[in-house]
Amino acid sequence: MKVLLLLALVAAAAAWPNFGFQSDAGGESDAQKQHDVNFLLHKIYGNIRDSDLKAKADSFDPAADLSHYSDGGEAVQKLVRDLKDDRLLQQRHWFSLFNPRQRHEALMLFDVLIHCKDWNTFVSNAAYFRQHMNEGEFVYALYVAVIHSPLTEHVVLPPLYEVTPHLFTNSEVIESAYRAKQTQKPGENFFWVHHQLTVRFDAERLSNYLDPVEELSWDKPIVQGFAPHTTYKYGGQFPSRPDNVDFEDVDGVARIRDLLIIESRIRDAIAHGYIVDKAGNHIDIMNERGIDVLGDVIESSCIALTSSTMELCTILLTLYLVDRVILMERTQGQSPSLHSGRTTFAGVSVDSVAIEGKLETYFEDFEYNLINAVDDTEQIADVDISTYVPRLNHKDFKIKVDVSNNKGEEVLATVRIFAWPHLDNNGIKFTFDEGRWNAIELDKFWVKCKYLVFCLSAILY
């Protein structure tokens, strides 16, 4: 596939990152933290295999000393109370984030972990609740907590397809969509992640001579069905969708009429250039923050201004993702152009870009471990079990960029490399404006630009 490349060089707002292998002051080393997280997620449907973690799980009392929590123990007291009242989802039961109660229970555990002041409290709570909470809820809560907690800054999470391989045996997933520690502009991040999902999907369709994906319509059936061919560990097969399914009301969950009203409100907000908060105030979205504010409303995140529509908008996200991203793209297109100070790097310029090699793709068999997918006993040694799935890969190629730095000193910059398909499904060349909306981010990294001429080489793996 022919591609056009766009390279943006922008000033970085943060200092050069420190990737040291260190420990918290007075706390455990990063190596110990990594060990603990690995064993907490090992054989998630069985007993804890690490003796120290098992001892913590058996002896720890989460609510014994509330001074170890930054919220005064409010979250842990609530979770322990629900546990003692037998209100939590039992173990060996399927877990779904689209079930409001199950999602709430997972977030309750996340609240406990994120408020832990030290590693011993964090890992003791994790070990304790691993033994007492539903496995799916625990895995979700631990992953989110490790991503966001300052105590686990240098901990690397194992891939989910090895922790819960039964969910991915016949599936391909985008594992890093929300892995970044995104603390600012969550609405804009929501838009960016889902925009990348759609353009990648469209690029795959174009490479197979198919039209781009069409918008969904509430009054028209979904022509193509979907069968995931995956299973829950306990609870049977993932639901499948036959061909030509019509949208219908779901009792106690959502009605098509309500979803149409929400969609109409979102379209009206884009057309008028503002949204109305709960107090009746008009909030302008035709500015540089507009896409972030609108993204919050559509995602219905916990900081959204119109959070009362959370459950309905969650369903809207699942069923109507593509159209909503297109709506947000329209908003981006209507927003005022950014002033030059936001789109240039004063004193630093890109002089030339050259590509060594070609972007050649091929399929290769990828092997991953299935040991966590099977039940066993601690008395019998594990036997290596793995499977192969075909994955799309590409040969290495190098991008060489000549950069001039006339600022008189070394500066830190962020480099982002984009590519988009050269032709549409009719064989017509994309214009630049059309192409930029179909651009896929290939790489992003920090680099120190030396004074005067600087040559940057990026090998894309």
DOGU-131137 format. One line per 10 residues: number of its first residue (from 0); for each residue z, x, y of C-alpha. Coordinates in nm, 4 decimals, decimal comma. Each point is the difference from the previous one (the first is absolute). Example, Ala and Ser with C-alpha at 12.3 -4.5 7.8 and 13.67 -1.06 7.14 Angstrom:
REM DOGU-131137
0) 0,7800:1,2300:-0,4500; -0,0660:0,1370:0,3440
This chain:
REM DOGU-131137
0) 0,0000:0,0000:0,0000; -0,0973:0,1359:0,3385; 0,2792:0,0069:0,2507; 0,0512:0,0525:0,3684; 0,3045:0,1987:0,1036; 0,2265:-0,0598:0,2961; 0,2738:0,2487:0,0801; 0,2712:-0,0841:0,2487; 0,2238:0,2706:0,1415; 0,3013:-0,1433:0,1769
10) 0,3221:0,1325:0,1430; 0,2995:-0,0347:-0,2285; 0,3108:-0,1639:0,1377; 0,2377:0,1548:-0,2494; 0,0940:0,3578:-0,0763; -0,1560:0,1923:-0,2884; 0,1521:-0,1438:-0,3175; 0,2524:0,1967:-0,2029; -0,0638:-0,0147:-0,3703; 0,2905:0,2214:-0,1016
20) 0,1721:-0,0290:-0,3353; 0,3485:-0,0492:0,1328; 0,3084:-0,2194:-0,0217; 0,1971:-0,2213:0,2299; 0,2963:0,1581:0,1710; 0,2820:-0,0142:-0,2539; -0,2160:-0,1992:-0,2415; -0,2042:0,0443:-0,3138; -0,3078:0,2208:-0,0120; -0,3466:-0,1496:0,0058
30) -0,0444:0,1180:-0,3583; 0,3021:-0,2030:-0,1125; -0,1186:-0,3045:0,1926; -0,3432:0,0272:-0,1620; 0,1632:0,0297:-0,3411; 0,2141:-0,3085:0,0610; -0,2912:-0,2146:0,1183; -0,2153:0,1084:-0,2940; 0,2655:-0,0987:-0,2520; 0,0817:-0,3257:0,1766
40) -0,3640:-0,0991:-0,0500; -0,0308:0,1409:-0,3536; -0,0163:-0,2641:-0,2738; 0,0803:-0,2671:0,2540; 0,0430:-0,2689:-0,2676; 0,2495:0,2075:-0,1966; 0,3321:0,1709:0,0606; 0,0368:0,2863:0,2474; -0,0713:0,3224:-0,1880; 0,1765:0,2412:0,2383
50) 0,3706:0,0384:-0,0834; 0,1166:0,0486:0,3599; -0,1898:-0,3046:0,1232; 0,1224:-0,2029:-0,2968; 0,3587:0,0943:0,0861; -0,0545:-0,1129:0,3605; -0,1492:-0,3277:-0,1151; 0,2991:-0,0697:-0,2290; 0,2807:0,1001:0,2369; -0,1268:-0,0646:0,3553
60) 0,1320:-0,2906:0,2054; -0,2513:-0,0682:0,2806; 0,2484:-0,1859:0,2214; 0,3026:0,2254:-0,0526; -0,0431:0,2108:0,3160; -0,2021:-0,1700:0,2735; 0,0276:0,2980:0,2359; -0,2960:0,1596:-0,1832; -0,2395:-0,2647:0,1385; -0,1449:-0,0030:0,3498
70) 0,0217:-0,3815:0,0141; 0,3674:-0,0054:-0,0972; -0,0863:-0,1114:-0,3535; -0,1433:-0,3384:0,1011; -0,3112:0,0321:-0,2177; 0,1790:0,1324:-0,3075; 0,2690:-0,2689:0,0150; -0,2665:-0,2691:0,0085; -0,1906:0,1474:-0,2944; 0,3149:0,0532:-0,2083
80) 0,1048:-0,3582:0,0716; -0,3348:-0,1357:-0,1242; 0,0238:0,2250:-0,3055; 0,3490:-0,1267:-0,0886; -0,1114:-0,3603:0,0570; -0,2867:0,0586:-0,2448; -0,2571:-0,0928:0,2636; -0,2295:0,3009:-0,0512; -0,3123:-0,0016:-0,2149; 0,0807:0,1054:-0,3538
90) -0,1389:0,3152:-0,1551; -0,3125:-0,0035:-0,2175; -0,1562:-0,2717:0,2109; -0,3294:0,0256:0,1886; 0,0281:0,0912:0,3680; -0,2372:-0,1001:0,2793; 0,0158:0,0758:0,3702; -0,1602:-0,3394:0,0612; 0,3136:-0,1694:-0,1312; 0,2168:-0,0351:0,3143
100) 0,3340:0,0180:-0,1820; -0,0973:0,3030:-0,2078; -0,1338:0,1750:0,3081; 0,3230:-0,0792:0,1835; 0,2121:0,1479:-0,2793; -0,2049:0,3217:0,0003; 0,0417:0,0271:0,3772; 0,3752:-0,0541:-0,0383; 0,0154:0,3147:-0,2127; -0,2216:0,1824:0,2485
110) 0,2474:-0,0923:0,2765; 0,2810:0,1515:-0,2041; -0,1849:0,3256:-0,0637; -0,1346:0,0421:0,3533; 0,3521:-0,0312:0,1457; 0,1507:0,2715:-0,2229; 0,1297:0,2883:0,2110; -0,0117:0,2700:-0,2704; -0,1904:0,0797:-0,3162; 0,2883:-0,0597:-0,2392
120) 0,0383:-0,3559:0,1269; -0,3775:-0,0531:-0,0139; -0,0488:0,1251:-0,3544; 0,3194:-0,1643:-0,1305; -0,1109:-0,3377:0,1304; -0,3467:0,0544:-0,1440; 0,1418:0,0874:-0,3420; 0,2451:-0,2918:0,0055; -0,2534:-0,2640:0,0979; -0,2602:0,1425:-0,2384
130) 0,2294:-0,1147:-0,2791; 0,0694:-0,3415:0,1495; -0,3166:-0,1182:0,1811; -0,3454:-0,1023:-0,1112; -0,2170:0,3035:-0,0683; -0,2874:-0,1084:0,2222; 0,2313:-0,0732:0,2924; 0,1695:0,3358:-0,0460; -0,3250:0,1983:-0,0097; -0,1318:-0,1696:0,3130
140) 0,3268:0,0480:0,1920; 0,0360:0,3641:-0,1025; -0,3577:0,0878:0,0915; 0,0301:-0,1560:0,3449; 0,3410:0,1595:0,0581; -0,1205:0,3467:-0,1006; -0,2983:-0,0366:0,2321; 0,2110:-0,0958:0,3008; 0,3423:0,1611:-0,0466; 0,0659:0,3270:0,1870
150) 0,2000:0,1130:-0,3037; -0,3202:0,0165:-0,2091; -0,2323:0,1609:0,2520; -0,1325:0,2595:-0,2466; 0,0165:-0,2058:-0,3210; -0,3369:-0,0705:-0,1647; -0,0247:-0,3322:-0,1805; -0,1691:-0,0050:-0,3421; -0,3175:-0,2109:-0,0160; 0,0652:-0,3632:-0,0853
160) -0,2593:0,0055:-0,2772; 0,2331:0,2321:-0,1921; 0,3232:-0,1862:0,0811; -0,1443:-0,3425:-0,0928; -0,3247:0,0870:-0,1837; -0,0371:-0,3475:-0,1517; -0,0884:-0,1274:0,3464; -0,2877:0,2442:0,0453; -0,1540:0,0625:-0,3399; -0,3223:-0,1766:0,0953
170) 0,0318:0,0145:0,3787; -0,0755:0,2352:0,2851; 0,2431:-0,0014:0,2895; 0,0208:0,1503:0,3447; 0,3322:0,1773:-0,0279; 0,0483:0,1387:0,3484; -0,0806:-0,2973:0,2219; 0,3546:-0,0458:0,1237; 0,1516:0,3312:-0,1111; 0,0068:0,1503:0,3482
180) 0,3308:-0,0264:0,1803; -0,1380:-0,2514:0,2444; 0,2733:-0,0794:0,2513; -0,2144:-0,0757:0,3063; -0,2714:-0,2602:0,0547; 0,0409:-0,1814:-0,3354; -0,2468:-0,2711:0,1039; -0,2693:0,2546:0,0804; 0,0750:0,1790:-0,3264; -0,0376:-0,3317:-0,1831
190) -0,3432:-0,0447:0,1543; -0,1055:0,3595:-0,0720; 0,1022:-0,0042:-0,3665; -0,1721:-0,3287:-0,0751; -0,3043:0,0961:0,2026; -0,0308:0,3140:-0,2141; 0,0327:-0,2127:-0,3133; -0,2885:-0,2217:0,1068; -0,2348:0,2774:0,1140; 0,0601:0,1952:-0,3209
200) -0,0727:-0,3132:-0,2012; -0,3154:-0,0670:0,2007; -0,1115:0,3626:-0,0428; 0,0311:-0,0367:-0,3775; -0,2015:-0,3230:0,0118; -0,2719:0,1660:0,2114; -0,0189:0,2911:-0,2426; -0,0704:-0,2535:-0,2753; -0,2650:-0,1836:0,2075; 0,2250:-0,2993:0,0677
210) 0,0555:-0,1889:0,3252; 0,3234:0,0607:0,1931; 0,2815:-0,2344:-0,0942; -0,0194:-0,3385:0,1683; 0,2750:-0,1858:0,1821; 0,1927:-0,2584:-0,1973; -0,0183:-0,3642:0,0995; 0,2714:-0,2523:-0,0727; -0,2565:-0,2736:-0,0741; -0,2145:0,2097:-0,2346
220) 0,0804:0,1256:-0,3509; 0,0599:0,3635:-0,0879; -0,3143:0,0645:-0,2008; 0,1011:0,3153:-0,1835; 0,3028:-0,0059:-0,2278; 0,2348:0,2859:-0,0768; 0,1763:0,1106:-0,3187; 0,2347:0,2985:0,0503; 0,0602:0,0601:-0,3760; 0,3455:0,1344:0,0749
230) 0,3434:-0,1153:-0,1125; 0,3575:-0,0148:0,1146; 0,2394:0,2027:-0,2119; 0,1727:-0,3289:-0,0774; -0,1656:-0,3283:0,0923; -0,3538:0,0104:-0,1351; -0,3376:0,0503:0,1635; -0,0723:0,0214:0,3709; -0,1547:-0,3287:0,1186; -0,3790:-0,0098:0,0040
240) -0,2357:-0,2049:0,2181; -0,3052:-0,1730:-0,1473; -0,3311:-0,0339:0,1837; -0,0581:-0,2677:0,2642; 0,3638:-0,0729:0,0818; 0,0756:-0,2316:0,2919; 0,2975:0,0539:0,2278; 0,2747:-0,2530:-0,0695; 0,3470:-0,0792:0,1311; 0,2849:0,1707:-0,1839
250) 0,2992:-0,2314:-0,0226; 0,3035:0,1382:0,1773; -0,1895:0,3105:0,1166; -0,2902:-0,0774:0,2327; -0,2577:-0,2599:0,0931; -0,3585:0,0724:0,0997; 0,0523:-0,2090:0,3140; 0,2818:0,2307:0,1129; -0,2067:0,3097:-0,0662; -0,2885:-0,1442:0,2013
260) 0,2385:-0,0611:0,2896; 0,1266:0,3582:-0,0139; -0,3533:0,1354:-0,0138; -0,0932:-0,2168:0,2984; 0,2970:0,1318:0,1963; -0,0989:0,3595:-0,0721; -0,3591:-0,0673:0,1067; 0,1211:-0,1717:0,3178; 0,2262:0,2964:0,0801; -0,2947:0,2381:-0,0329
270) -0,2258:-0,2248:0,2078; 0,2569:-0,0425:0,2778; 0,1217:0,3590:-0,0090; 0,3696:-0,0747:-0,0430; 0,2559:-0,1340:-0,2461; 0,2960:-0,2253:0,0733; 0,3433:0,1116:-0,1178; 0,2870:-0,2274:-0,1067; 0,1227:-0,0250:0,3596; -0,3413:-0,1167:0,1219
280) -0,0864:0,3283:0,1738; -0,3609:0,1204:0,0037; -0,0437:0,3490:-0,1461; -0,3239:0,1735:0,0891; -0,1961:0,1448:-0,2927; -0,2990:0,1210:0,1999; 0,1515:0,3459:0,0484; 0,0698:0,3109:-0,2028; 0,3013:-0,1674:-0,1689; -0,1889:-0,3175:-0,0812
290) -0,1068:0,0921:-0,3504; 0,3581:0,1031:-0,0829; 0,1467:-0,3277:0,1263; -0,2636:-0,2111:-0,1754; 0,0423:0,2033:-0,3170; 0,3721:-0,0762:0,0052; -0,0697:-0,3711:0,0338; -0,2567:-0,0052:-0,2791; 0,2021:0,2198:-0,2333; 0,3106:-0,2043:0,0866
300) 0,2135:0,3097:-0,0217; 0,3719:-0,0196:0,0723; -0,0559:0,1007:0,3634; -0,2827:-0,2481:0,0601; 0,0368:-0,2270:0,2984; -0,0905:-0,3084:-0,2016; 0,1926:0,0807:-0,3164; 0,0553:-0,3669:-0,0839; -0,3494:-0,0075:-0,1506; 0,0854:0,2823:-0,2423
310) -0,0424:-0,1761:-0,3334; -0,3249:-0,1748:0,0914; -0,1471:0,3129:0,1529; 0,0921:0,1985:-0,3111; -0,2134:-0,2408:-0,2005; -0,2672:0,0170:0,2671; -0,0019:0,3786:-0,0413; -0,0560:-0,0290:-0,3729; -0,2729:-0,2587:0,0125; -0,1711:0,0754:0,3276
320) 0,0330:0,3730:0,0525; -0,3603:0,0835:0,0769; -0,0469:-0,2701:0,2613; 0,3208:0,0967:0,1763; -0,1031:0,3622:0,0202; -0,3322:-0,1127:0,1460; 0,1942:-0,2068:0,2542; 0,1989:0,3061:0,0992; -0,3184:0,2034:0,0254; -0,1296:-0,2579:0,2449
330) 0,3172:0,0474:0,2003; -0,0508:0,3747:-0,0021; -0,3547:-0,0545:0,1161; 0,1172:-0,2222:0,2862; 0,2807:0,2333:0,1090; -0,0548:0,2092:0,3132; -0,1410:0,3446:-0,0638; 0,2550:0,2778:-0,0152; 0,0040:0,2228:0,3035; -0,1321:0,3539:-0,0429
340) 0,3492:0,1477:-0,0090; 0,0621:-0,1738:-0,3336; -0,3261:0,1057:-0,1628; -0,0397:0,3606:0,1128; 0,1976:0,3181:-0,0493; -0,0071:0,1761:0,3369; -0,0848:0,3670:-0,0353; -0,0982:-0,0269:-0,3669; -0,3505:-0,0837:-0,1180; -0,1964:-0,0164:-0,3240
350) -0,3077:0,2231:0,0368; -0,1683:-0,0508:-0,3358; 0,0431:-0,1593:-0,3413; -0,1648:0,1268:-0,3178; 0,0241:-0,1186:-0,3585; -0,0252:0,2417:-0,2926; -0,0921:-0,1763:-0,3219; -0,0733:-0,3664:-0,0719; 0,2179:-0,3003:-0,0609; -0,0833:-0,0499:-0,3674
360) 0,2005:-0,2552:-0,1950; 0,0531:-0,0298:-0,3736; 0,2314:-0,1716:-0,2485; 0,2542:0,1974:-0,1967; 0,2670:-0,0955:-0,2518; 0,3483:0,0104:0,1504; 0,2944:0,0390:-0,2370; 0,3409:-0,1397:0,0802; 0,3223:-0,0331:-0,1940; 0,0963:-0,3282:-0,1683
370) 0,3427:0,1076:-0,1250; 0,1728:-0,2435:0,2387; -0,2075:-0,2913:-0,1315; 0,1574:-0,0077:-0,3463; 0,3513:-0,0776:-0,1187; 0,1849:0,2662:-0,1934; 0,3454:0,1285:-0,0856; 0,1904:0,2997:0,1302; 0,0577:0,1182:-0,3570; -0,3709:0,0695:-0,0589
380) -0,1931:0,2605:0,1969; -0,2823:-0,1235:0,2211; -0,3546:0,0302:-0,1262; -0,2747:0,0719:0,2538; -0,1989:-0,3157:0,0652; -0,2800:-0,0032:0,2551; -0,3174:-0,1841:0,0853; -0,3247:0,0720:0,1805; -0,1577:-0,2109:0,2719; -0,3273:0,0779:0,1802
390) 0,0521:0,0901:0,3661; -0,2504:0,0714:0,2723; 0,0181:0,3580:0,1235; -0,2181:0,2256:0,2126; -0,0966:0,3628:0,0111; 0,1674:0,2177:0,2619; -0,1758:0,0479:0,3283; 0,1031:0,1736:0,3202; -0,0106:-0,1084:0,3621; -0,0076:0,2807:0,2572
400) 0,0910:-0,0839:0,3579; -0,0197:0,2374:0,2969; 0,2661:-0,0871:0,2564; 0,0480:0,1437:0,3491; 0,3510:0,0067:0,1397; 0,0107:0,0742:0,3743; 0,3556:-0,1158:0,0637; 0,1260:0,3594:0,0174; 0,2369:-0,0395:-0,2952; 0,0125:-0,1029:-0,3621
410) 0,0111:-0,3791:-0,0405; 0,0746:-0,2374:-0,2841; -0,2681:-0,2560:-0,0823; -0,0682:-0,2741:-0,2506; -0,3402:0,0042:-0,1719; -0,1388:-0,3197:-0,1487; -0,3251:-0,0016:-0,1974; -0,1951:-0,3227:-0,0523; -0,3120:-0,0958:-0,1945; -0,2007:-0,3177:-0,0238
420) -0,3034:-0,1157:-0,2023; -0,3340:0,0947:0,1520; -0,1853:-0,3224:-0,0902; 0,1026:-0,3627:-0,0404; -0,0818:-0,2185:-0,3015; -0,3495:-0,0661:0,1385; -0,0785:0,3687:0,0405; 0,0353:-0,0157:0,3801; 0,1768:0,2859:0,1732; 0,3383:-0,0843:0,1488
430) 0,0300:0,0315:0,3761; 0,2914:0,2103:0,1198; 0,2016:-0,3093:0,0955; -0,0687:-0,1615:-0,3387; 0,0748:0,3230:-0,1785; 0,3349:0,0624:0,1653; 0,1313:-0,3323:-0,1326; -0,0995:0,1121:-0,3493; 0,1477:0,3490:0,0366; 0,2244:0,1265:-0,2797
440) 0,2684:0,2523:0,0890; -0,0609:0,2946:-0,2344; 0,2755:0,2290:0,1205; 0,2648:0,0465:0,2671; 0,2051:0,3113:0,0606; 0,1735:0,2084:0,2653; -0,1336:0,3350:0,1153; 0,1018:0,2614:0,2565; -0,2920:0,0815:0,2296; 0,0112:0,3580:0,1192
450) -0,0945:0,0952:0,3524; -0,3772:0,0318:0,0698; -0,2349:-0,0475:-0,2981; 0,1457:-0,1338:-0,3224; -0,1861:-0,0716:-0,3244; 0,1385:-0,2741:-0,2197; -0,1028:-0,0347:-0,3651; 0,1048:-0,3042:-0,1981; -0,0715:-0,0166:-0,3719; 0,0037:-0,3626:-0,1123
460) 0,1242:-0,0406:-0,3550
